[in-house]
C-alpha cells in the first residue's frame, strides 16, 4: 500500500530527528495530538484539504491549531511541511506509525482489552501483568466494553489477539459438535 509506506517513511524521518535530539517521545505525543484534532474534526479536515481555500488560509488554520496545541518547533515544522507537500491527510497514519516507533524505542507496546462488562482495577492490573510477561515489554493498556462478548476478555497486543471470550469459546464448541456429528 503506497500510503502505508509513505506514512512509515515520514514517521521514520521525524522519529530520527526526535531520537537525535532525545525528544522522540514528546514529538510523538505532539504529532499524535494534532492528528487526533485533524481526525476528530470534519471541518478542520475540510479546511486543510479543500483546494478552494488558498494555501495561505490553510497555513493560518494550521498555525492556529499548532499554537493551541503548544507543540515544539520540530513538530510545528514537520506538520507545516506536510501541509506544503499536500500530505496533511496522511497525518493520522503517520502518527500511528510514529507511535509504533516511539513505543518500540521505549520498550513498550500498546494493548487493547475488550470485556463484556467494565473491569475492576485489580483485574486490569492482572491482565496488564500477564500481557507484560507474554510480550516482554511494558504494556500501555486501553480497555473497552462489548456486551456481545457475553463474558471473558479479548486482548490485542500488536498483531496478536488473545481471545478468551465466552462468545468465541461457544463458537469453537459449536464447530466441534458439527464436526463430531459428521
Residue, then its C-alpha position, 0 to 999 in steps of 0.5 A: x500500500x503506497x500510503x502505508x509506506x509513505x506514512x512509515x517513511x515520514x514517521x521514520x524521518x521525524x522519529x530520527x530527528x526526535x531520537x537525535x535530539x532525545x525528544x522522540x517521545x514528546x514529538x510523538x505525543x505532539x504529532x499524535x495530538x494534532x492528528x487526533x484534532x485533524x481526525x476528530x474534526x470534519x471541518x478542520x479536515x475540510x479546511x486543510x484539504x479543500x483546494x478552494x481555500x488558498x494555501x495561505x488560509x490553510x497555513x493560518x488554520x494550521x498555525x492556529x491549531x499548532x499554537x493551541x496545541x503548544x507543540x515544539x518547533x520540530x513538530x510545528x515544522x514537520x506538520x507545516x511541511x506536510x501541509x506544503x507537500x499536500x500530505x496533511x491527510x496522511x497525518x493520522x497514519x503517520x502518527x500511528x506509525x510514529x507511535x509504533x516507533x516511539x513505543x518500540x524505542x521505549x520498550x513498550x507496546x500498546x494493548x487493547x482489552x475488550x470485556x463484556x462488562x467494565x473491569x475492576x482495577x485489580x483485574x486490569x492490573x492482572x491482565x496488564x501483568x500477564x500481557x507484560x510477561x507474554x510480550x516482554x515489554x511494558x504494556x500501555x493498556x486501553x480497555x473497552x466494553x462489548x456486551x456481545x462478548x457475553x463474558x471473558x476478555x479479548x486482548x490485542x497486543x500488536x498483531x496478536x489477539x488473545x481471545x478468551x471470550x465466552x462468545x468465541x469459546x461457544x463458537x469453537x464448541x459449536x464447530x466441534x459438535x458439527x464436526x463430531x456429528x459428521 
